[in-house]
Amino acid sequence: MLTAILVFSLIFAVAAHEMGHAYAMAESGVPIKRISLLGLPLGKIALKLPIKLKKFPNVEWVVTPFILGAFVEPHDNEYNEKI
């Protein structure tokens, strides 16, 4: 039971941390392409989640099979060319 609580707490902490990155990117004007709240990409395998939030209207939410972290991926567009 304790192990399950610790694992869930770790997963929640990682997801909350990545949401902080996503919020900071959105506030800075960086367009976000994809948010993975659980897992790192392993090829093109990903479970798309049907999440729609006003703060992130055109974002693809995914869970990937390599559960060892998470990520927020920006769009490759004119914003990257300005940097």
C-alpha positions as a Markdown table, in Angstrom:
| # | Residue | x | y | z |
|---|---|---|---|---|
| 1 | Met | 0.0 | 0.0 | 0.0 |
| 2 | Leu | 2.8 | 2.4 | 0.9 |
| 3 | Thr | 4.5 | 1.7 | -2.4 |
| 4 | Ala | 1.4 | 2.5 | -4.4 |
| 5 | Ile | 1.0 | 5.8 | -2.5 |
| 6 | Leu | 4.6 | 6.7 | -3.2 |
| 7 | Val | 4.4 | 5.8 | -6.9 |
| 8 | Phe | 1.2 | 7.8 | -7.3 |
| 9 | Ser | 2.7 | 10.8 | -5.5 |
| 10 | Leu | 5.8 | 10.7 | -7.8 |
| 11 | Ile | 3.6 | 10.5 | -10.9 |
| 12 | Phe | 1.5 | 13.5 | -9.6 |
| 13 | Ala | 4.6 | 15.5 | -8.8 |
| 14 | Val | 6.1 | 14.9 | -12.3 |
| 15 | Ala | 2.7 | 15.9 | -13.9 |
| 16 | Ala | 2.4 | 19.0 | -11.8 |
| 17 | His | 6.0 | 20.0 | -12.6 |
| 18 | Glu | 5.4 | 19.6 | -16.4 |
| 19 | Met | 2.2 | 21.6 | -16.1 |
| 20 | Gly | 4.4 | 24.4 | -14.6 |
| 21 | His | 6.6 | 24.3 | -17.7 |
| 22 | Ala | 3.5 | 24.4 | -20.0 |
| 23 | Tyr | 2.0 | 27.3 | -18.1 |
| 24 | Ala | 5.3 | 29.3 | -18.2 |
| 25 | Met | 5.6 | 28.6 | -22.0 |
| 26 | Ala | 2.0 | 29.7 | -22.6 |
| 27 | Glu | 2.5 | 32.9 | -20.5 |
| 28 | Ser | 5.7 | 33.6 | -22.5 |
| 29 | Gly | 3.9 | 33.3 | -25.8 |
| 30 | Val | 5.6 | 30.0 | -26.9 |
| 31 | Pro | 3.0 | 27.9 | -28.8 |
| 32 | Ile | 2.8 | 24.4 | -27.4 |
| 33 | Lys | 2.4 | 21.4 | -29.7 |
| 34 | Arg | 2.2 | 18.4 | -27.2 |
| 35 | Ile | 2.2 | 17.8 | -23.5 |
| 36 | Ser | 3.1 | 14.4 | -22.1 |
| 37 | Leu | 2.2 | 14.2 | -18.4 |
| 38 | Leu | 3.5 | 10.7 | -18.1 |
| 39 | Gly | 6.3 | 9.1 | -20.1 |
| 40 | Leu | 8.9 | 10.0 | -22.6 |
| 41 | Pro | 8.4 | 9.3 | -26.4 |
| 42 | Leu | 9.3 | 5.9 | -27.6 |
| 43 | Gly | 9.0 | 6.1 | -31.4 |
| 44 | Lys | 5.6 | 7.2 | -32.5 |
| 45 | Ile | 3.7 | 5.1 | -29.8 |
| 46 | Ala | 1.5 | 7.3 | -27.7 |
| 47 | Leu | -2.0 | 7.3 | -26.2 |
| 48 | Lys | -3.8 | 10.5 | -27.0 |
| 49 | Leu | -5.9 | 11.9 | -24.3 |
| 50 | Pro | -9.2 | 13.8 | -25.0 |
| 51 | Ile | -8.3 | 16.9 | -22.8 |
| 52 | Lys | -9.4 | 20.4 | -23.8 |
| 53 | Leu | -8.4 | 23.4 | -21.6 |
| 54 | Lys | -8.9 | 27.1 | -22.4 |
| 55 | Lys | -5.3 | 27.8 | -21.5 |
| 56 | Phe | -4.1 | 25.2 | -23.9 |
| 57 | Pro | -6.7 | 25.1 | -26.8 |
| 58 | Asn | -4.7 | 23.3 | -29.6 |
| 59 | Val | -2.5 | 21.1 | -27.6 |
| 60 | Glu | -2.2 | 17.3 | -28.0 |
| 61 | Trp | -2.1 | 15.6 | -24.6 |
| 62 | Val | -0.4 | 12.2 | -24.6 |
| 63 | Val | 0.7 | 9.3 | -22.3 |
| 64 | Thr | 3.7 | 7.4 | -23.7 |
| 65 | Pro | 4.9 | 3.9 | -22.8 |
| 66 | Phe | 8.4 | 4.7 | -21.5 |
| 67 | Ile | 7.3 | 5.9 | -18.1 |
| 68 | Leu | 10.4 | 7.7 | -16.8 |
| 69 | Gly | 9.5 | 11.4 | -17.1 |
| 70 | Ala | 7.4 | 13.8 | -19.0 |
| 71 | Phe | 7.8 | 16.7 | -21.5 |
| 72 | Val | 6.3 | 19.8 | -23.0 |
| 73 | Glu | 7.0 | 20.1 | -26.8 |
| 74 | Pro | 6.8 | 23.6 | -28.5 |
| 75 | His | 5.6 | 24.0 | -32.0 |
| 76 | Asp | 8.3 | 24.3 | -34.7 |
| 77 | Asn | 7.2 | 27.6 | -36.2 |
| 78 | Glu | 8.3 | 31.2 | -36.7 |
| 79 | Tyr | 8.8 | 31.6 | -32.9 |
| 80 | Asn | 11.9 | 29.4 | -33.1 |
| 81 | Glu | 13.2 | 31.3 | -36.0 |
| 82 | Lys | 13.2 | 34.6 | -34.0 |
| 83 | Ile | 15.4 | 33.2 | -31.3 |
